[in-house]
Amino acid sequence: MVDIAAVFGLLGSITAASLFFPQVWASYKTKQTHDLSWFLIIVGMLNGFFWVVYGLFRADPFIYITNIVLFIGAFLLMLLKRIYG
């Protein structure tokens, strides 16, 4: 029997984790980041960090693994903004 809650949790995790990567790819390809907001990037990193800590306290891999990936995406975007912005 398929656990429908786990399926939705997995789908939510995948979509949340991939949130920043399309912008990371576009910024890398175009070498342009001047239109990106530092505020958005910093809030994205803080969001990922806080959720990772929460997920670790709850021992919930859906939460902490998803947000480790999300944090990495925001961090890469910050690096690209610093390099190209």
Secondary structure as the mmCIF struct_conf table of DSSP 4:
data_model
#
loop_
_struct_conf.conf_type_id
_struct_conf.id
_struct_conf.beg_label_comp_id
_struct_conf.beg_label_asym_id
_struct_conf.beg_label_seq_id
_struct_conf.end_label_comp_id
_struct_conf.end_label_asym_id
_struct_conf.end_label_seq_id
HELX_RH_AL_P HELX_RH_AL_P1 ILE A 4 ALA A 17
TURN_TY1_P TURN_TY1_P1 SER A 18 SER A 18
BEND BEND1 LEU A 19 PHE A 20
HELX_RH_AL_P HELX_RH_AL_P2 PHE A 21 THR A 30
TURN_TY1_P TURN_TY1_P2 HIS A 34 ASP A 35
BEND BEND2 LEU A 36 LEU A 36
HELX_RH_AL_P HELX_RH_AL_P3 TRP A 38 ARG A 58
TURN_TY1_P TURN_TY1_P3 ALA A 59 ALA A 59
HELX_RH_AL_P HELX_RH_AL_P4 PRO A 61 TYR A 84
#
